[in-house]
Amino acid sequence: SDRVSNSQQDTGGSTTQQEFSGSATLSWDSPATNADGTTLTDLVGYKVYYGTTSLGYTTAIDINDPNTTTHTIQNLSPGTYYFAVKAYDTSINESEYSSEVSKTINLINQMIEFL
């Protein structure tokens, strides 16, 4: 019987890859006083809040370390995100939200060449 051979050979070219996620790095100052003005002595950590609408936070990240004042959020889909941070103490009393900040994650097209 006859044999049929089907072989493909890569002859070079390029393709476009779309990156569907980004990241946002936040940093904040550690508070020194409680809401009533007394010295803050029992800070436990922070909660980073974020979402896709201003003041409409849908996700909270617990940072259980009072010495950590920066955090990177990975794998954010394209869009605009709004962020705020709260501090909390040993009694789980939370501060007011920090000032809100925002970041827009754009869809990135990357050209990948192959030989």
KALINCOR-V104225 format. One record per residue. N is the residue number from 1. RES is the residue in three letters. PHI is phi in radians with two decimals (* if undefined). PSI is psi in degrees with one decimal (999 if undefined). NEAR is the number of other C-alpha atoms within 8 Angstrom. Layout:
BEGIN
n=N res=RES phi=PHI psi=PSI near=NEAR
n=N res=RES phi=PHI psi=PSI near=NEAR
END
This chain:
BEGIN
n=1 res=SER phi=* psi=157.0 near=2
n=2 res=ASP phi=-1.42 psi=141.8 near=3
n=3 res=ARG phi=-1.76 psi=136.2 near=4
n=4 res=VAL phi=-1.92 psi=126.1 near=4
n=5 res=SER phi=-1.96 psi=130.6 near=4
n=6 res=ASN phi=-2.15 psi=103.4 near=4
n=7 res=SER phi=-2.07 psi=141.5 near=4
n=8 res=GLN phi=-1.91 psi=139.8 near=4
n=9 res=GLN phi=-2.14 psi=131.5 near=4
n=10 res=ASP phi=-1.32 psi=118.8 near=5
n=11 res=THR phi=-1.86 psi=14.1 near=5
n=12 res=GLY phi=1.61 psi=168.7 near=7
n=13 res=GLY phi=2.59 psi=-158.7 near=7
n=14 res=SER phi=-2.64 psi=162.1 near=8
n=15 res=THR phi=-2.49 psi=158.7 near=7
n=16 res=THR phi=-1.86 psi=127.1 near=8
n=17 res=GLN phi=-1.87 psi=133.6 near=8
n=18 res=GLN phi=-1.76 psi=129.6 near=8
n=19 res=GLU phi=-1.61 psi=121.9 near=9
n=20 res=PHE phi=-1.76 psi=10.1 near=8
n=21 res=SER phi=-2.57 psi=160.2 near=11
n=22 res=GLY phi=-2.50 psi=-171.9 near=12
n=23 res=SER phi=-2.43 psi=162.7 near=10
n=24 res=ALA phi=-2.38 psi=129.6 near=9
n=25 res=THR phi=-1.87 psi=125.1 near=8
n=26 res=LEU phi=-1.96 psi=146.6 near=7
n=27 res=SER phi=-2.47 psi=152.8 near=7
n=28 res=TRP phi=-2.62 psi=165.2 near=7
n=29 res=ASP phi=-1.61 psi=141.0 near=5
n=30 res=SER phi=-1.28 psi=134.2 near=7
n=31 res=PRO phi=-1.27 psi=151.4 near=7
n=32 res=ALA phi=-1.91 psi=-19.0 near=6
n=33 res=THR phi=-2.30 psi=157.1 near=9
n=34 res=ASN phi=-1.34 psi=171.1 near=9
n=35 res=ALA phi=-1.03 psi=-29.5 near=6
n=36 res=ASP phi=-1.51 psi=5.1 near=5
n=37 res=GLY phi=1.61 psi=-8.8 near=6
n=38 res=THR phi=-1.31 psi=159.0 near=7
n=39 res=THR phi=-1.14 psi=132.9 near=7
n=40 res=LEU phi=-1.44 psi=115.5 near=9
n=41 res=THR phi=-2.07 psi=-7.9 near=4
n=42 res=ASP phi=-2.21 psi=37.0 near=6
n=43 res=LEU phi=-1.13 psi=130.3 near=10
n=44 res=VAL phi=-1.86 psi=-38.9 near=11
n=45 res=GLY phi=3.09 psi=-159.5 near=14
n=46 res=TYR phi=-2.40 psi=157.5 near=13
n=47 res=LYS phi=-2.15 psi=125.1 near=12
n=48 res=VAL phi=-1.68 psi=122.5 near=12
n=49 res=TYR phi=-1.91 psi=141.0 near=13
n=50 res=TYR phi=-2.70 psi=160.4 near=13
n=51 res=GLY phi=-2.97 psi=-177.7 near=13
n=52 res=THR phi=-1.75 psi=4.8 near=10
n=53 res=THR phi=-2.25 psi=145.8 near=9
n=54 res=SER phi=-1.03 psi=126.6 near=8
n=55 res=LEU phi=1.12 psi=10.9 near=7
n=56 res=GLY phi=-1.95 psi=66.0 near=8
n=57 res=TYR phi=-1.34 psi=129.8 near=13
n=58 res=THR phi=-1.96 psi=-10.2 near=7
n=59 res=THR phi=-2.31 psi=139.0 near=7
n=60 res=ALA phi=-2.21 psi=134.0 near=9
n=61 res=ILE phi=-2.00 psi=123.2 near=7
n=62 res=ASP phi=-1.53 psi=122.8 near=8
n=63 res=ILE phi=-1.97 psi=97.1 near=10
n=64 res=ASN phi=-1.53 psi=56.6 near=7
n=65 res=ASP phi=-2.70 psi=112.0 near=8
n=66 res=PRO phi=-1.19 psi=-14.1 near=11
n=67 res=ASN phi=-1.59 psi=-8.2 near=6
n=68 res=THR phi=-1.56 psi=118.1 near=8
n=69 res=THR phi=-2.19 psi=27.8 near=9
n=70 res=THR phi=-2.63 psi=148.4 near=8
n=71 res=HIS phi=-2.71 psi=139.1 near=8
n=72 res=THR phi=-1.91 psi=128.3 near=8
n=73 res=ILE phi=-1.76 psi=122.4 near=8
n=74 res=GLN phi=-1.74 psi=169.0 near=8
n=75 res=ASN phi=1.02 psi=41.5 near=7
n=76 res=LEU phi=-1.50 psi=127.3 near=10
n=77 res=SER phi=-1.23 psi=159.7 near=8
n=78 res=PRO phi=-0.97 psi=139.4 near=11
n=79 res=GLY phi=2.57 psi=179.6 near=8
n=80 res=THR phi=-1.79 psi=132.8 near=10
n=81 res=TYR phi=-2.07 psi=146.7 near=12
n=82 res=TYR phi=-2.06 psi=137.7 near=15
n=83 res=PHE phi=-2.30 psi=147.3 near=12
n=84 res=ALA phi=-2.67 psi=159.2 near=12
n=85 res=VAL phi=-2.21 psi=144.5 near=12
n=86 res=LYS phi=-2.16 psi=145.2 near=13
n=87 res=ALA phi=-1.68 psi=154.0 near=12
n=88 res=TYR phi=-2.48 psi=155.4 near=14
n=89 res=ASP phi=-1.93 psi=-174.5 near=11
n=90 res=THR phi=-1.09 psi=-23.4 near=8
n=91 res=SER phi=-1.60 psi=8.6 near=5
n=92 res=ILE phi=1.12 psi=24.6 near=6
n=93 res=ASN phi=-1.31 psi=127.2 near=7
n=94 res=GLU phi=-1.77 psi=144.4 near=8
n=95 res=SER phi=-1.26 psi=176.0 near=8
n=96 res=GLU phi=-1.21 psi=163.1 near=5
n=97 res=TYR phi=-1.08 psi=145.8 near=8
n=98 res=SER phi=-1.19 psi=177.7 near=7
n=99 res=SER phi=-1.08 psi=141.8 near=6
n=100 res=GLU phi=-1.40 psi=141.2 near=10
n=101 res=VAL phi=-2.20 psi=160.6 near=7
n=102 res=SER phi=-2.38 psi=159.2 near=8
n=103 res=LYS phi=-2.57 psi=139.2 near=8
n=104 res=THR phi=-1.79 psi=126.6 near=8
n=105 res=ILE phi=-1.70 psi=121.2 near=13
n=106 res=ASN phi=-1.73 psi=151.8 near=7
n=107 res=LEU phi=-1.29 psi=127.5 near=9
n=108 res=ILE phi=-1.94 psi=128.4 near=7
n=109 res=ASN phi=-1.69 psi=127.6 near=8
n=110 res=GLN phi=-2.05 psi=128.8 near=8
n=111 res=MET phi=-1.51 psi=125.0 near=8
n=112 res=ILE phi=-2.02 psi=124.2 near=8
n=113 res=GLU phi=-1.81 psi=143.8 near=8
n=114 res=PHE phi=-2.37 psi=155.6 near=6
n=115 res=LEU phi=-1.79 psi=999 near=6
END
